[in-house]
Amino acid sequence: MSFRGKVVKSEKVMTPLGPGELVTTEYNQFPRRSKVIWWMGECKIIELGELITVFTVALGRKDDFEPITWEPLCYEVKLLEEADTDAAIEQFFSLDEVSPGEAFEFDDKEKAEEFIELLKCKSVKSGGIEIDNRAEFKRWKEAVERVKGGSC
């Protein structure tokens, strides 16, 4: 499900103003949005993982007819095998807290971004890290592959 929800029931009703439609929508309790973490260097672009923002419903709705507003609950960093996490884990977690394959969870975005800045790539030694949406990642990857075919 997404932020928009899923319509589970729709029925026609008669109101004092005329015919209307009563729609029941079901929302995911914790919708997620993700951005790609990628490494660019040496004429290569390599995906390292994802920065996932987990949302929750903001408090303060007066009734069920008021639109839902979402606010970030926490941030997760989910990494692939290509990510070198040695420096980042030493600074943010103890080795007892870390289990392989698990996502790293942060309460605020700044801490998650600091963790990501300490990541390195295992196969490409020089370059830098970027965080962006999947479409932007694909555009950069295509551009680098075109350049790589020519001069790199």
C-alpha positions in Angstrom: 0.0 0.0 0.0 1.0 3.6 -0.4 0.2 6.9 1.1 -3.0 7.0 -1.0 -4.4 3.9 0.6 -6.6 1.1 -0.9 -10.3 1.5 -1.4 -11.9 -1.5 0.4 -15.6 -0.5 0.1 -17.6 1.9 -2.1 -21.3 2.4 -1.9 -23.9 4.8 -3.3 -25.9 6.7 -0.6 -28.6 9.3 -0.7 -27.7 12.5 1.1 -29.8 15.6 1.8 -28.0 17.2 -1.1 -28.7 14.3 -3.5 -26.9 11.1 -4.4 -23.4 10.6 -3.1 -20.7 8.0 -2.7 -19.4 6.6 0.6 -15.9 5.3 0.2 -14.0 3.3 2.9 -10.2 3.5 2.4 -7.6 1.3 4.3 -4.2 2.8 4.8 -0.9 1.1 5.6 0.1 1.7 9.2 3.7 2.5 8.3 4.2 3.4 4.7 7.8 3.6 3.4 9.7 5.7 0.9 13.2 4.7 -0.2 16.1 6.4 -1.8 19.1 4.7 -3.4 22.5 4.9 -1.9 25.2 4.6 -4.6 28.9 5.0 -5.2 30.3 6.9 -8.2 33.9 6.7 -9.2 36.4 5.4 -11.7 33.8 5.5 -14.5 31.5 3.2 -12.5 28.3 3.5 -10.5 27.5 0.9 -8.0 24.4 0.6 -5.8 25.3 0.2 -2.1 21.8 0.1 -0.6 18.8 2.1 0.3 17.8 4.9 2.8 14.3 4.0 3.8 12.0 6.6 5.5 9.2 5.0 7.6 6.2 7.2 8.1 3.4 7.3 10.6 0.2 9.3 10.9 0.7 12.8 12.5 -1.2 13.4 15.6 -3.9 16.0 15.8 -6.6 14.8 13.5 -10.0 16.1 14.8 -12.1 13.5 13.0 -12.0 10.7 10.4 -13.0 13.1 7.6 -9.9 15.3 8.0 -7.1 14.4 5.6 -4.3 12.3 6.9 -0.9 13.9 7.2 2.2 11.8 7.5 5.4 12.4 9.4 8.7 10.5 9.6 8.8 7.9 12.3 12.4 6.5 11.8 15.0 5.9 9.1 16.5 2.6 8.1 19.7 2.0 6.1 19.6 -1.3 4.3 22.9 -2.2 2.6 24.0 -4.6 -0.1 27.1 -6.8 -0.2 29.1 -4.1 -2.1 29.0 -1.7 0.9 32.1 -1.5 3.1 30.7 -0.7 6.5 33.7 -1.0 8.8 34.3 2.7 9.6 30.6 3.5 9.9 29.7 0.6 12.3 32.7 1.4 14.6 31.5 4.9 15.1 27.7 4.3 15.5 27.2 0.8 16.8 28.9 -1.8 19.0 29.7 -5.1 17.3 27.2 -6.9 19.6 24.3 -4.8 18.2 25.1 -5.6 14.5 23.7 -8.7 12.8 24.4 -9.5 9.2 21.7 -8.7 6.7 19.8 -6.4 9.1 18.9 -2.8 8.4 20.5 -0.1 10.6 17.8 2.0 12.3 18.1 5.7 13.2 15.7 8.1 14.9 16.7 11.2 13.0 17.8 11.7 9.4 21.0 13.5 10.2 22.4 10.5 12.1 21.4 8.2 9.1 23.1 10.6 6.7 26.3 10.8 8.9 26.4 6.9 8.9 26.0 6.8 5.1 28.8 9.4 4.6 31.2 7.0 6.3 30.4 4.1 3.9 32.8 3.0 1.2 32.6 0.8 -1.8 34.5 -2.6 -1.8 35.3 -2.8 -5.5 35.9 0.9 -6.4 38.4 2.7 -4.2 38.1 6.3 -5.4 34.9 8.3 -5.7 32.0 9.5 -3.6 28.7 8.5 -2.2 25.3 9.8 -3.3 21.7 9.5 -2.1 18.9 10.0 -4.6 15.7 8.5 -6.0 15.8 5.4 -8.2 15.0 7.3 -11.4 18.0 9.7 -10.9 20.3 6.7 -10.1 19.3 5.0 -13.4 19.9 8.2 -15.4 23.4 8.6 -13.9 24.2 4.9 -14.5 23.1 5.2 -18.2 25.2 8.4 -18.6 28.3 6.8 -17.1 27.9 3.7 -19.2 27.7 5.9 -22.4 30.9 7.8 -21.3 32.6 4.5 -20.3 32.0 3.1 -23.9 33.9 6.1 -25.2 36.8 7.4 -23.1 37.0 5.6 -19.8 
